[in-house]
Structure formats: C-alpha cells, structure tokens
C-alpha cells in the first residue's frame, strides 16, 4: 500500500472550504452559507474546500486589489479572518486585537483591544502569532497570548466573559484558534520549549466555566484515558501508558503541547488533534517513548475521554511536533470507502487513520528527501529510525548532521486542503534539512527549556 492511494498532489498553495457539518446550530447555520467562513478550516473537517466558483482558471489572471486593511501590528499574521453574513472578523498577533469590518463598505464596526502584559512576549516561542478566532451564538471567541480565553459580543465587541487558561510566568502562552462544538469551546496550550505540560480544555460557551481538561502526559485519569477502552491501533493501551515511558517526573515538564488545530466529526462526536514535541529537545535526558507527546488524539467531545491514540514519533529526537491539522474525508482505500483522518506531519510522513477505530491505514513519506527514518513499520506503527541521524544515539554535545527534514518540517503550519471534487489533497511543503546538537539544560519555570542547537539549511 502506498501513498498513491490518496492521489496526493503536492503544491505550494492551498484551496479553501466552506462546509455544513456542525453540532452547534448557529455554527451550522453560518456554515450553510458558502459566502461565510465560520471556522478556521471552513468546516469541522478542516478540508478548506469552498463551493464558491466565481473565481476560476479562466479569470484568476484578471484579479485586482479591491481594498486593503492594515491592522497596525507588524508581527506574523497566521490564520485567516472569519466571515459571517457580511461581516469580517480580523485578528492580529500580540496584542491580539480583533476588528469587526463591514465588508460592503469596509467601515469598522468595532475594535477589541485587550490589555496584555508585554512580559508575555519573551515567553512566546516562535513569534507572537495568533492562528484564528471562533464563532458561535453571536459570540466571537479569542484565545489571547496571555492564555486568557475571551468571549466577545459579535455585534458590539464587548467582553462577555474571560477565563485564564494558563500562566505565562510558568511559560504558558496561547497561539491556537479555538473551536466551538455544541455548548463548549475547545482550546489548548503553548509552551513546550518552556517545559509546559500540554492539554486540551473545554469551556462552556455561555459562562466560561471549565467542562473538562485532559493532559497529554501523566496519570491515566489526568489524561482522560481508559486502560481498556482507549486503544492504540485497536489494542488497549493498558494502565499507566504514559508514566511507563518517562523517567521519574519528567512527564510533569514533558511538553506535548496543543498549539495547533482541532477537527470534529459530528457522527462520531470525536474531536481530533495532535500533540507537540516532548520537552526538552535533548532526548538523552528523557529516555522512553515519552507518551503521549507526538500523538494523534481522538476524544469524546462531551467528556474528553480518549477513544484512541496513535504516537507518530516516539521519543521525538528532532523537534518535529505533531500538531499539524487533521483533515477528515471519506475516501476509497483498497476498494473500500473509509471514514479517514489524513495528517501530513512535520516529520515528513503522511498518515491515514480510520477516524472511527484508529486503525493505521497508510504511513508514507511525502518527500523522498526524508532520511531520519526509512519507513513506518505497519505492524508496530513505529518509524524505523536510521542510527546515523539519531540525536539520542549520537549523544549530547555531538552535532548530528544533515537530518532531513529540519525541525521546521516537511510541512509546517501552512495548512493543507482537500477537494471532494478532485479527490486530491493539496499540501504545501518545505525542503529544508538541519544539523542538530543536544546539550544539558536545567528546568527553571518560565525560562526557555530547549536543550539543543539547530542549524537549518
């Protein structure tokens, strides 16, 4: 079985989506209008496919700028705006302003300008970005960098409620786009480079009260996993599945943060997302698989309980993260239609899972330059690591050269897309390698906890 089953088309641009799958009536109504863009990926499946057809291959060359708008913020702008019934909601990087703009005449309806402590900025790992907003029930949900999750009145911009999701003094920040499912808004946490322990949290959209919070590492109850009913490729994970794979209490500062994107399937009532790299980047000090960092989670949206997990890069030695978006699509594999989850990871492998059962269907390189592993063993689900490129085996203060891809990834945060018309996945790719040298570092709360020097080329 090869990745040709996807008929993947690798390109450097992405398509967009508007769908109509939802479990919140207001979101469902907004998505039903193809002129709206009501969620980060256009629909809960994250396909970024749009039914709009006014722009086509024949007239795209004639496009001209109709109008522009400056946010007045000069850092990285990640994540597109929301469009709801003629109003565009634009977000910025820190200090996370939100603009409500009338599309017809470009007038500003309102501006939300949060007052955040600038001390948050040095704690943000990789620019002061924000990856998007969420909408539901005439509310706009903003996840601020200082970890405050805020609900705004979509008509006036007034704050309805705010809840603190972490502590920047301990290294926690937020960059992700929240997602609303039913009566809950989901958000994660950033800070893996500061020893932050990752989690996914669900807050009630009406008052901001915490519904559930499930960690990526640690004891079973804190991770919301069941030793019998939570499975890894169909096999129960057993008790203490995470604790057994960490040395001592390293899991408490073990990363697995959740700064990416969250997809949802209304039929299964599962929310899907990936966890980031284990902390620190020095793999020598954290022997074991470091579960469940670098993992795809499928959680019950109502309770947070994990139905299945799959770890893509056990004991990640290269800072590959695993947070890239999960695209949900029904595709034919070996002559059988499967309810699939498709994920193009920074580690250079593309994965197709059965999103209901967690069965691993396909795991193949989508860039032939990938050299850190030869392949994924479909029996064990594990990548077969090439010793030459193992930063753990080579040891501390040893420069492992020419690892491909670099930590930037064969695919970074730039999103992929799927077209149900063509049956193709559209994947932006990088061709970057690196030298990687791990070193000893001591954990100090709120201070960088990296432990490696990287040179990318």
DAMO-V311048 format. One record per helix or strand of 3 or more residues. SS is the DSSP state (h for helix, s for strand). FROM is the first residue (numbers start at 0). TO is the last residue. If there is no record, write none. Layout:
SS;FROM;TO
SS;FROM;TO
This chain:
h;2;5
h;24;31
h;59;61
s;81;83
s;86;90
s;97;101
s;107;111
h;117;122
s;133;135
s;138;142
s;147;152
s;158;163
h;167;169
s;178;180
s;183;186
h;191;193
s;198;203
s;209;214
h;219;222
h;242;244
h;249;252
s;262;264
s;269;273
h;282;284
s;294;299
s;305;310
s;326;332
s;335;343
s;348;353
s;359;364
s;372;375
s;382;384
h;386;388
h;390;393
s;398;403
s;416;418
s;423;426
s;432;437
s;451;455
